[in-house]
Amino acid sequence: MANFAKPNVPRFSVDVYQNEYLPEGGREVNAVVTVTATGGGTVGGSVAAPVHPPGQRPSAAVAVMVDCSGSMEYPPDKMRGARSATAAAIDTLRDGTHFAVIGGTHVATEIYPGGGRLAVADDATRGQAKRALSRLSSGGGTAIGTWLRLADRLLSSADVTIRHGILLTDGRNEHESPEELRRALDACAGRFTCDARGVGTDWEVKEVTGIASALLGTADIVADPAGLTADFTRMMETAMGKEVADVCLRVWTPVGTTIKFVKQVAPSVEDLSGRRTEAGPRAGDYPTGSWGDESRDYHLCVQVPPAGLGQEMLAARVSLVVPQADGTVQNLGAQGLVRAVWTDDMAASTSISPQVAHYTGQAELAQAIKQGLDLRKAGDFERATAKLGRAVQLASASGNADTAKLLAKVVDVVDAATGTVRLKTRVAEADEMTLETRSTKTVRVKK
């Protein structure tokens, strides 16, 4: 693999978009916080892998978890596709990356390298790992929590900066209770990130998206096994482009101010409010996972104490930190300020920030899709039509063309502007699952 010099890890910046003006007695302050990392990189395709000065290149460990339950053989192209995709992912590993392959059934099995350890990627180990993929064979049940716990043990055995998992399943998690899976996710949260994929249409969307959400990764459907290789390659390229792990959004608020919520709103909707860890007086940290060259948006809503006309205050201060093992933090040197100013100017105080309005709509879009699909499954077609019609209206108004196309496979759109739709009488299962899986994906606001 060729390396091209690019000596710097990402530099972070924070931009705040808000209308700071409140009417007399106003208490709710909303802001969209854009976090951007530049100067890192990705590997694969036409983008070169970043190279750091000796000893400064971020070390990484990756565990690939492949469903080997009996259903993976029906049809046989699922297991063949999984082997080919895993081989492609192994080929995408940069030299020096620690890695392992796990076969998952009702138990977790080390496929490569074995012995409770990780291999270190080079030409020889990549070749050995690909030959070992013949041991990925189907038979048995599905207990995903066991796969995740083994991945955690293996990933934590290496002293590395970035720890990442890729998980593929084709069925429901039938051989352990939801509580067992939740305990496994709680145990792994904050220890590694994980992308989750469902192949075919016999898996449970809420399980796969729940895994990705808990472990700050991505979730998607690969309805046709033929698409696995390209998807695994993209996932591994992204993982190899990560430069900084365990970045937290630190939010400080003054006395009397409370945080109503903190949500990631781009590239997807993810409510981080319940993941806060206290970080000293009036400050809390919200985990965002690993970063490469990328930009994400967060919606912060705080409630401030009322103040008189003409007064102003700092409603929140947002910074970026990386917690260290010794209890200290590395400050990434970027911060943004959220302000509140009380005014009797009606036009100023009633104006809504375009960014806040856009992402409020995107969050409502995601919720309307999920509620509409749940109502459709429950047979409540009238309310399902109303919810999915609202989703069509929001997707059209915000320019979310990808979601609009997915919605059009589930409903016949009569008038997108008014949200007038009819439920389709026949919907392909893959189309419905794709819409549900991708319902939280958002479109960026036009600055």
N, C-alpha and C positions, 0 to 999 in steps of 0.2 A: 504494500500500500504506500502510495506516494504521500509525503507530508509537505505542507506548504507553510512557511513561517507566518505566524500571526500571534504575536507574543503576548497580547493582553487578555486577561479574563474579562468578562462583561463589566461595563460601567453602568450603574443604575441611575435612572432619573425618575422623578415623581412630578406629575403635573396634576393640578386640581382644577376641575370645572364645576362651577356652582353659581347660583344666584344667592349672594350673601344677604340680600335685603329681606327683612321680615317686617310685617305690619306690627303695630302696637299690640303687645300681648302675645305675639307669635313665638312659638317655641321649637318648631321642628326645622332642622337644618339638613339638607340633602346635598351630597357632593359625589361626583364621579372622580375617582383617583386613577389616573393612568400610570402604570409602572412599566418602564421600558428598560431592557437590558441590551446594550450594544457592545460589539467588540469581541463577542464569543464566536460561535460558529457551529455548523453541523457537518456531518461526514456523509459521503455518498453522493450519487448523482454528479452534478457539476459543481457542488460546493465542497471546498477543501476542508479537511480536518484541521482544527486549530493546533498549533504547536506552541508549547510554552518553554521558557528557559528550563534547563535541567532541574529536576526536582519540583517544578511548579506545575507541571501538567496535571490536571485533575485525574485522580485514579478512580476507577469505576468497577463495579461488580454487577453482573446481570444473571438472573435465573429465569430460564424459559420453562414454563409449566404447561405440559401438553396433556389434554384429556385422552386417556387410554381406556375409557369404559367401553363396554361391549357395543354400545350404539354407534361408536365411531367407525364400525365396519359396515354400517348400513346408511347409505351406500358406501362401497369401499373407497371411493375417491376422497372421502373425508380424511381417512387416515393417511392415504397417499399425499393428499394436499398438505396435511399437517407436517409430515416428514420433510417434504420439499420446502415448505415455508420455514421450518426450523433450520434446515441447512442454509437457506438464504440468509437468515438472521445471523447464523454463526459466521458466514462469509463477511458480514457487515461489521463484525466486531473489530475494533482497532487493536493493534498489537499492544499487549500489556494489560488488557482488560481481563479481570477475573470473571469466570462464567461457569455455569452448570446447566444441565438439562434434567428436568424432572418429569417422570411419567406419573400421571394422576389417575387413580381409580378410587375405590373406597379406602385405599392407603396411598401414600406417596412413595415413589421409588426413585432412587438416584440412577439415572440412565448414564450420565457422564459428568465428571470423571469417576465418581464413586468414592467410597471411603470417608464420607462426611467432609469433603474438602471441595475447593474450587480449582479449576484449571486456569492457567494463564494463557491468553490467546497469542498464538503465533502460527506459522504455517503448519507445524507438526500437530499441535493440539486441535486446530480447526479441522484438519483431516481426520484425526482420531475421533473427534466428536461426531463428524458427519457419518463415519462408518458405524458408530455406536447407535445411530438412529434406527437401525434395523431392529433394535430391541424395543422400539416403540410399537407395541402390538396391543390390540384391543381385547378386553375381557375384564369383567368386574363392574363395580358400581361407581358412584360419584360422591366424594366427600371432600369438597374444595378446601375446607378449613385445614385438612391435613397437608394439602399441597402448599398452602401459604405458610404454615408453621415450619415445614422443611425448608422452604425458600428462605425464610427468616434466619433459621439456624445457619444455613450455608452462607448467605450474604453477610451475616454478622461475623463470620470467621475470618474475614479479610479486613485489614486496616485501610479502608478506601474512603474517598470523598462522596462518590455517587453510588447509591444502591438502588437497583431497579428490577422489577419483575415484569414478565410478559406472560399472560395467562390465557389459554384457549380452552373453551368448553363447548360441547355440543348438546348438553342435556341439563336437566334439572338436578339440583343438589339433594338427591333423594336419600343418601346414606348417612346423613347427619342432620341434626335438628337446626332450625334457623338460629336458635340460641347458641349452638356450638359454632356455627359460622360467624356469628356476631362476636363471640369471644375471641375467635382467631383474628378477626379484623381489628378488634380493639388492641390485641397484643402486638399486631404488626404495624399499626398506625404510627407514623412518625419515624419508623425504622427503615422502611423502603417505600418507594412509589411503585405503582403497578398499573399497567395498561391491561384491560380485559376485553376479550373478543368472544362473541358467540358465532359458531359456524352452523349453517343450516337454519332450521326453524323450530327445533324441539327444545330449546333452552328457555329459561325464564328471564325476561328483560330486566325485571327489578333486581334479580340476583346479580347479574353481570354489571349493571349500572351501579348497584350498591357497592360492589367490590371496588370499582374504579373510583367512586366518590370517596369511600373511606380511606383509600390509599393514594388519593390526589393524582390519579392517572386518567386516561381516556377510556371510553367504552365505545364499541361499535359492533355492528353486525356484518358478517361476511356470509351472505346467504348462499353464494356459490363457492364451494371449496377451491375452485380454480383461481379465486381472487386472494387466497391466503398468502401466497408468496410475495406479491406486491405489497400487501398490507404489513406483513411481518418485516419486510425490508424497510418500509417507511418508519415503522415503530422503532426499529433498532437504530436507524439513522438519527432519529430525534433523540434517542437515549444517548447515543455517542456524542451528540452536540451539547449535552448538558454540561455546564461548567461550575455552577454553584448549587449546593444542596441545602435543603432545610431553611430556605429563606422565609422569614416571618414578616408580616405586616404588623408593625407596632403602632398602636393607636393610644395616644395620651389625651385625656380630657380633663378640664379644670373641675374644681369643686362644684357640685350642683348639676353637672352635665351627665346624662346617661346615654349609653349607646343602644339604639333600638335594633340595628342590625348592621352586619358587614357581609356583603355578598360579592363573590366574583361574578361579573356579568359579561365578560368576553375573555376568551373565545367561547365560553359556555357559562350557563348559570349554575352557581354552586354556593349555597348558603354556608358561610363560615362562622356564623354567630355562635353556634354551640361548641366550637372548637377552641375558644379563647382560653389561654393560660395566663394567669396573672403575672405581671412583669414589673412589680414595684408599685408605688403609690399612684393610683389613678391611671395605670397603663396596663394594656393587655396585648398579647401576641396572638396573631391569627396565622396558621400555617398555610403556605402557598406551594410547598414542594420545591422541585429542582428547576433551575433556569438555564437556558442557553441564550441565543440571540432571539429575543421575542418581546412582545408587548401584551399586557393584559390590563383589563379595566375592572375596577372595584367600585361598588355603590356603598357609600357610608351614610347612615342616617343617625343623627344624634338629636337628643332633646336637651335644650338649654334652659336655664332659668329665665323667666321674663325680665325685660329691662325697659327703661324709658326711651322715648324717641330721641334719636341722635346718638345713643350709646352704641358701642361696638365691643365685641369680645372675640377672643380666640376660642372657637368651639371645639377644635380638635387639632392635634398635630400628628401627622402620619410619617413614619420613618421605616426603614428596612434594616433588619438585623438577622444575624445567623447565630443561634444559641451554640455555645461551646460546651464540651464535656465537663469542664471545670466549673460550670455555672455562670461564667461570664458570657458576653455576647460580642460578636464582631459587628460593628456598625458599618453599613455599606455606603454611608455618606450621602444619602439622598433623603430629602424630606419635603413634605407639602403641608400647607396650613389651610385649615377650613375656618372661615370667619362667619360671624353673625353681626349684622348692622340693622338697627331698628329705625324705620323711616315712616313718615306719613305720606310719602310719594306712592300713590296707589299703583301706578304703572310699574314702578320698580319692584314693589313688594309682591305683586301678583304674577310677575313674569316667571316662567319656569325655564330653568337651564335646558337647552336642547339636548345635552348629553344625559341629564337626569330623566327627561321625558322619554328619550329613546330607550334607555335601558329599563325604565319602569314598564314600558310596553313589551320589551323582550322577555322580561320575567313573567309578565302576565301571559304572553304567548306560550311559553313553556308550560305554565300551569294549565292553561285552557286545553292544550293538546292532551296532557295526561288525564285531566278530568273527563274530557270528551271521549277518549278511548276507553277509560274505565266504565263510563256510563253506557257506551256502545256494547261492551262485553256483558254488562249487566242487563241488557235488553231495554234500557231506558232511552229509546231512540229520539224522543222529542228533546230531552235535555242534552243528549249527545249532539244532536244537530245544532242546537244553540251554541254550545261550547266550541265545537269545531268551526262553526260559522264565524264566531268571534276570533278564533285563531287565524282563519283565512284573512279576515279584515286586518288584523294586526300585522300579519306577515306581509300583506300587500302594502300597507301604509309605511312600514319600516324598510321596505326593499329587501326583505329576507327571501330572496328568490329560491334558494335551496329548500327551505322549509315549505314554501308555497308549492313547489313541485311535488314534495312528498305528501302534502295535504290533498293535492288534486288526485292522488291515487286512492284516497279513502272517501272523498266526497266529490260530487259534481258541483262545480262552482257556477252559480247563476250570476252573482254580482259580487265581486271581491270587495269593492269599496264599501258596500253595506253589510258584508258578511252573510249574504243569502246563499245557502248551499242546500243540497240534498244528499243524504247518505247513500253511498253506492250499495246496491243489494249484494254484490259479490266483490270481495276484496281479497287479494292474494295475501296469505299469511305473512310472507316476507315483506310486503309493502307496509302492512300494519306494524310489524315489529321494527322495521327501519324507521318509521315515523316516531314510534315510541322511544327507541334507543337514541335517536338524534334530536329529540324534542328540546333539549337544553342548549343546543348549539345556537349561537347568536351571530348576528352580523354587526360589524363595528360601526359606530356612529361616524357620520361624515363630519370631520372637524371643520 
